[in-house]
Amino acid sequence: VGSVTFAGSLFAGELIGILTPSKYWPSAAFVPPILLSYFLVGLYYFVGSPLFYFRKTSLLPWITGAAAIINIALNLVLIPRYGAIAAAWTTLASYGIMLLIYYFVAQRIHRLSYPVGSYLLLALVLLALVILIRPTSSWSVPLLGAKVGFCLVFFLGAYALLLRGFRSPLTRAEGEA
């Protein structure tokens, strides 16, 4: 999912350029923070699983409601000053806060071991991409090639980072025998 977020953020300009008339091309700037927002929502499903397993779902509306209030408050403050793009960034901020709350609440209910450092590193790489990259609909072969290369590096790096040290139960059983 992180790789889709990475590629979607890098190629937002080209995709919007292909799919829409030119008057919509500036909307490509909204894609990276929104994609990263939904990446964080995807992580919530992992970290929040103890809430579902231990039937503590009564906490869900409180946590989600707190994130919604934060989002609305940030929108009220930032949209008048920065325009519609602020809504994309406040969505990212509120989903990030929601993910953190779910993580800490779920860990109190039942401690699960997550590769938090790896997830955090990947999320920070994605955040840096979203902050630094300005989607463009330029079609130069070297730029497209570089973007594809960056996607491959991210995918392989994420794969190596998340699966480093992972051994399947079958591998462990063979090693113990």
N, C-alpha and C positions, 0 to 999 in steps of 0.2 A: 504494500500500500504506500509505503514511503517512496518507493521508486516511481509509482504512478504520480504521486504528489510532485516529486522532483521533475519528472518529464513534463507533466502538465504545466508546471510553473515555467519551465524553460521554453516550452513551445506554445505558450498561451497566445502570443502575438500571431504566430503562424496559423494556429487553429482558428482563432477568431477571424483572421484575414481570409481563410478559405471558406468559412461557414457563413459569414455575414457581409452585408454591404459596408462600404468604407466608413459610413457615419457611425458604425458601432465599434470600430477598431479601438478607440480609446478604452473601451470596457475591458480590454485585456489586462489592464492594471489591477482589476478587481480579482482576477482569477487566482494568482498565487496566495494571497492571504486567505481567501475562502477555501482553497484546496488544503492549505495547512490547517485551517480550522477543523475541517472534517477529518483530517488525519488524526488530530487530537481526539475528536469524538470517537474515532475507531479505537484508539488506545483505551478510552474509557471502558469499552466493553471487556477488555482484559482485566484492567485493574479493579473494576467494579464487580467482578464475578462473585466474590464472597457475599456481597449484599443479596444477590439472587439466590445463591446456594443456601445461605443460612436464613433466608426469608426475612431479610431486613429491608424489604422494598418500601416500607413506609418512609424511609429516609430519602428515597429518590426525589419526590416532589420538593423537598426542602432544599436539597443540593441544587437541583435543576432550577428551582425558583430563585435561589440566591444568584446563580449565574445569569438568569434572565434580568434580575434587578440591576446587577452590575452592568450588563450590556445596555440596558435602557438608560441608566445614569450616564454611562460613558457617551452614548449617542447624543443625549441631550446637551452634554458639555462640548463634545468635539465636532459634531456635524455642522453646527452653525459656523464654526471657524475654518474647518478643513474640507467641508463638502461631503459628498457621498462616499468617497474613499474611506473616510473615517469609520463608516459602518462596517466595512470589511475588516478593518483593523480592530475595532471594538469586538466584533464577533470572535476574532482570533484570541484576543485577550480574555474574553469571558469564557470561552471554551477551554483555554489553558488553565484558568483558575478553577473551572469546574473539574477538570481532570485531576488537578492537585488535591482538591477537596475529596473527590471520590477515592483517590489513592490512599490518603491518610485515614479516612473513615473506614475503608475496607480493610486496611492493614490492622486497625484496632479490633475489627471483628474476627479476622483470621489472617494471620501472617502468611503471606506467600512470597517466595523468593523470585524476584524479577531481576533481569539484568538492567537495573535502573541506569547505571552509568552508560551502558550501550544505547539504551533508548534515549537518554538525555543527549548524548553526543549526536545521534542521528537527528533528533528534533532540533538541536542547535544548528546543525548543518543546513537543515531545511529552512530554519528561520533566517539564517544568514543569506541563503539563496533568495528568499522572498524579499528581504530588505534590499539586497544589492542588485538584483536583476530587474531591469525594466523591460517588460515584454515588448518585442518589436516584431513587425511583420516583414522584416527584410529577408530576402531569399538568397543570400550568397552561399555558395557551396562550402567555403571554408567555415563560415559561421554555423551552418547546419551540421557539418561534420564535427565541429568542436562541441556542439550541444549534445550530439549523439555520444561522443566520447565521454563527456561529463556524466551523462546518464549511465553509461556502462561502468564507469569508475564508482559512481555512487552505489549502483546495484551490487557490484562485486564487493565493495567495501562494507556495505550493510550486511550482505550475506556472510562474509568472513567474520565480521564483528559479532553478529548475533549467534552464529553457529560455532564460534571458536570454543573449543573444549566440550562441545556437545557430543555425547556418545549415545547411540541408540541402546535400548535395553538388550537387544540381541548382541551388540558388540560387547557390552558389559558382561553378559553371560558367557560369551566365548572367552573373554579375557580372564574370567574367574575359574573357568574349567581347567 
